[in-house]
Amino acid sequence: MADSILITGASSGIGKALAFEMAQRGYTLGLAARREDELETIQKQIREKHPSTKIAVRHLDVTAYETIPEVLAYFTSALGCIDIVMVNAGIGLGEKVGRGKFDQARRTIETNMIGAMATVDAAVQYFLNQGKGHIVGVSSVAAFRGMPGNASYSASKAGFAVYLEALRAEVYKKNIHVTVLYPGYIDTPLNNMISSRPFLISVEKGASIIADLIEKKVKSSTVPVFPWNIVGKLLKLLPTSVIAKMG
C-alpha cells in the first residue's frame, strides 16, 4: 500500500503542486486548506489525471487551533492512516515595523508559527500512538536572516524551524522523522509580486525537489539545495549595511 500524506495549505502554491507530484508518485492524499472549493477542484483534477488515487479534502484554518485534532481524525478515518504530515500552510504580508500594521504581523505569527506548531503537536500525538510517522515542516530561507520589510515573516519561519529542531530531539528513537525545508524563491502567489526573485524556480520543479527530499527523509535542506545552501550561510555573515539595502 502506498504511503499517505496530509498537506496543509494545499489549495495553492507549493502545497497544490506537491499534491499533483505525490499523486503521480502513487501516494494517498489528504489535502487541507481554508479554501475548500479550491481543494475540491484540485481533487477533481487529480482524479482525472490519476483515477486510482485515493484522496480526501477538508477545510482547515490552522489559526482555529482547537479544530486541528478533529480535522486530523477525519483524515485518519478517510485515508485509513497518515504516514506523513506536511505542515505547509502559511502567509506573507510584507509589513514594516512601526508603520501601524502590527495586525498583519500578528496574523503572520499566528498562522506561520503558532498554527504550524499546533498542527505539528496534533500530528505528533497521532504518530506517537501509531508508533511511526514523518513530520515535514516548511520554513524558508528568510529564516536565515531577518530581512527588512519581512520581520514577522522571517521571525515566524525561524521560530518554526527551531521548534522542529527541538521536536527532533524529543522524538529521538521514537520512529518519528522530522524534516525541515527552507525554500528559496519558488514561483507561487506568495511571492509573485516581488520584483527581484533570485534563483527563481517553477513551482513544479520545487514540488519535485521537495518530494525527493521527503522520500529521502532528510533532516533539513534548502529548496533547491544549490545555491541556497551556500547563500543561506552567506546571509548570516553580511553586514547590516548590506542587508538594509535589500528592503
N, C-alpha and C positions, 0 to 999 in steps of 0.2 A: 504494500500500500504506500502511495506517495506521501511525503511529509505534508503537513498542513501549516499554513502561515496566516496569521492575523496581521493586517496592515492598517494602522490608524492614519488619518489624513489621506485616505485613498481616493478621494474624488478629483484630485488634480495633481499636477506636478510629478515629483518623484514617486509618490505613493501610487498614482494611477499607472504610470509607466511600469513600475515594478509589478503591479498586478498582472499586466499583459505578459511581462517577461516570465514570471513564475508560472503562469498558466501554460505558456509554451513549453516550460520545463516539466510539466506534469504535476505541479503542486495543487493541493486542495486549498481554496482561498476563502478567507474571511475578510471582508472589506468594511471599514467603519469610517464615518466622517459626519460632519454636520449636515451636508447637502445629500440627503438620502435619494433625491430624484436623480442626481448625477451618478450615484452608486448604482442605481437600477439601470441606467443607460449603459454604464460600464459592464455590468453583469450581462446584459443582453448582447453587447458587442463581443465579449469574451466567449459566450456560449455559441455565438455564430461562428467564431474562428476555431474554437476548441470545444466541440459539443460534449466531450466526455468529462470536462472539468466540473468538479463539484465546487460550488461557490455559494456563499451566503453573504448578505449585506445587512447592515443595521446602522441606524442613526446613532452618532456618538458625539457629544460635545465634551471634550476632556476637562473643561473647566467646571462641569457638573460632576464633581469628583465622586459623589456618593453613588452615581449611576454606573460607574465603570465596572464594579464586580458583577452586576446584573447583566451588563452587556457581554462581558466575558463568558458568563454562564450560558447565555444564549448561543454564542458561537460554539462553545463546547458541546452543547446539545445538538446543534445543527450540523456540525462537522464531525462529531464523534470524539475528537480530541484536538488539541492545539500543540504543535511542536515548536513553533517559532512565533514570537510576538515582535513585530517591527513597530517601534514607537517613533512615529514619523510626523504626527500632527504638529503643526507649528505656524506661526505668523511672523511677519516682519513689517513694522510700521514706520521705521526710519525717523523717529523723532529726535530732536536735540534737547539736551538737558537745559532746564531753566527757561524754556520758551512757552510755558503754560500748557504743556502736553503730557503731563505726568500720567493722565488716564491711559494714554497709549502705552506708556512704559509699563504701567501696572498690568494691562491686558497682555502684553508680551510675556512678562514674567509668569503670570497666571497660566498662560497656555503652554509656553515652551519649556518651562521648568516645573512648576507645580503640577500642571496637568500631565506632563510626561512622567513625573515621579509617581503620581497616583496610578497611572497606567502600569508602570513597572511594578509597583507594590502589589497590585491585584494579580498581575501575571506571575510574579514570583511565588505568591501564596499558592496559586494553582499548580505551578511547576513543582513546588516542594511536596505537595500532596501526590502529584503524578509520578514524582521520582526522576524527572528529567525535563529539560527544556532549553530554550535558547532565546535570550533577550538581545534584540538588536536596537540600539538607540542611535537616532540621527542627531548629531551635534552639528558643527560647522567649522570651517577654517576661521570664521570670525571668533571662535573660542580661543584662538592662539594669542590674540592681542585685541584689547578694546579699541574699536575704531570710531572716530568722530562721526556723529550722526547715527550711530548704531549702538549706543552704550547699553541699552537694555537688552537688545538682541544678542550682543556679544556676551553680556553677563549671563543671560539665560542659557545660552549654549555651553558656556564654560562651566556653569554650575551643574548642568545636567551631566556633562562629561565626568566631572569629579564625583558626582553621585554614583554613576555607573562604575567607576573605579573602586569605590568603597563597596558597592554591591558585589563586585567580582571577588573581593576578599571574603565577604560574608558567606558566599555560596561556594567557596573553595572546597573541592572534593565532594560536592553535592550533586554532581552530574548536571549542573546548570551552566551553560556557556553564556558569556557576556561579550558582545561586540559593540564597540563604539566607532561610528563612522563620522568622518569630518569632510563633507562635500565642499568642493570649491564652487566655482560658477557653473551651474547646470542650468540650461535654458528652460526656466519654468516661470509661471506668473509671479512667483515670489520676488524675482529679481529682474524681470524683463524691462522694467522702467529705468534701470541703471544704465548710464551712458557708457561707462567703462567696465567691462567684464573680462578680465584677463583669463586666458587659458580656458575659455568657454567650450563646453561640450554639449551635445544634444542630450535631451532627457532620455532618449532611447539608449544612447551609449552609457549614460550614467546608470541607468537601471541594469544594464548588462554587467557592468563592473560591480555594482552593489550585489547582484545575485551571486556572482562568482565569490565575492568576499564572504557572503553569508554561508555559502556551501563549504568554504574552507574553514569556517568558524574562527576567523582571525580575531585577535583581541582588540585591535584598533587599526584604523587605516584612513588616510585621506582618500578622496574620490575626485578625480583619478589619483592613483598613487603618486605618479610623477606628473608635473613638477611640484605639486603641493606638499609632498613630504619634505622637500628642500625649502620651499618658500615659507612654509609654516614655521620652520625653525628660524629663518631669517627675520620674520616679522617680530619675533620676540627680542631681537637684537637691535632693531632700528631705533635711532634716537627719536624722541618725541617731536622734534622739529620736522622730521620727515613724515611721521605719522599724521601730524597736524595738517599737512598739505593734501592728505588723502580724503579729507572730509568734504 
